[in-house]
Amino acid sequence: MSQKVLLTSKEVNIILHRLACQLIEKHLDFSSSVLIGIQPRGVYLAQRLKNILENEYGVKNIPLGFLDITFFRDDFRRGEKQLDANKTKIDFLVEDKKVVFIDDVLFTGRSINAALTAVQSFGRPSEVELLVLIDRRFSRHLPIQPDYRGRQVDVINNEKVLVCWEEKDAEDAVYLITTTNP
Amino acid sequence: MSELSVNHLLGIKYLKKEDIDLIFKTADHFKEVINRPIKKVPSLRDITIANIFFENSTRTKLSFELAQKRLSADVISFSAAQSSVKKGETLIDTVNNILSMKVDMVVMRHSNPGAAHFLSQNVKASIVNAGDGAHEHPTQALLDSFSIREKLGEVGGKKVVIVGDILHSRVALSNIYALQMQGAEVKVCGPKTLIPKHIESLGVTVEPNLRKALEWCDVANMLRVQNERMDVNYFPSTREYAQQYGVDKTLLDSLNKEIVIMHPGPINRGVEITSDVADSKQSVILDQVENGVAIRMAVIYLLASKIQ
């Protein structure tokens, strides 16, 4: 197993600020927009972006929710290891709102597909966008593409992208991990 | 751990502490789901479940059906009263006929203790015991513990008294197993005729005096007097039972602390508890019903994930 650094802490920080600016460009004061972090690992990115928007760009009162998609996955009982559910915390309705899904890595697109179904339990959004930190090209199973992306990477099947967050993993960094036997 | 250690839910006795923790953790998420504007998830859209009730039930049957529908499973329900069982069909034949219609899971209530266990060894489907005679009623015990955990923070270390007809009660046995597994202390209280002999061997103590029992406990689980299972008179009259073992508001208010009142339903108002107790703020009876759906969703979801 080998490990290569894709993004350092400094690079992650620059990218987060760029993504925050891109969000402001589109959503201005967020009066009719909401951020939704996808559980489990999209929530750190979502929380970080909200902090940057509020503390450094003065955008106040951005609604932020966390969406767990475990019960909406299409691979239930299909040989994969069963995943633990996480907390869904959305204390607002998304009816007629612009929703921005936030996740760390976009791979097959199946999680986002499940999230599109799951979010309907909270109303009918006027628009749904997708923001990801890492977009793995050439690996999609579904016609889903991000509206905002941090970095696009070409990754083959026996490689894995690992996004670390200071809150959880003691550092901000993105690694490319290659397993020797695919 | 994200998987149950069992393929069927036949009784609490066959579970481990970790299984109960996993069921509770999953039920927490489902409780959030059933409080959403749209209370449904698509997890079990390719699972078919048969609810087979050989004994009367309102709450349990509705609760199971609702749980299955909230998980998007296909559900067929069957009551023995309107079935070929009356024509003399055996249990295995009935169930195998239903399974031929490609059913993945069977939820069964039966008046014979061990019926669910028997079925699990003889048919190919995941079995959930919804009550077998006076043996076990595992989902009821799980939802009771879940309600205690919700109200008091945790089950471990709490003192629970089970009052009433222990002899005929599957709820009592399942509750004793579940509570002890989680580290709670259990007493039983009731007329001597309705306490099984040698119940101390399960690690519970018997307290014949209701007031003493209530003063000791944090939670009182009031069981229904199961008249339908009584072939002889176990106590002189309902009135006398209510006087000795019924909880009324005066008794509840005279205790030196506030205890939680539970009841698995259906309530005989004025017998086990009076109306003002059932509707008081100390009663969690309706929370138990709501939690029942979340618990059953969790059990069915976790068992379904093990179906090949």
Interface residues (C-beta under 8 A of the other chain):
Chain A: D68 T70 F71 F72 R73 F76 R77 K81 Q82 L83 D84 A85 N86 K87 T88 L93 T117 A118 Q120 S121 F122 G123
Chain B: S2 E3 K25 T26 D28 H29 E32 V33 R36 P37 I38 K39 K40 V41 P42 S43 L44 D46 L71 Y301 A304 S305 I307
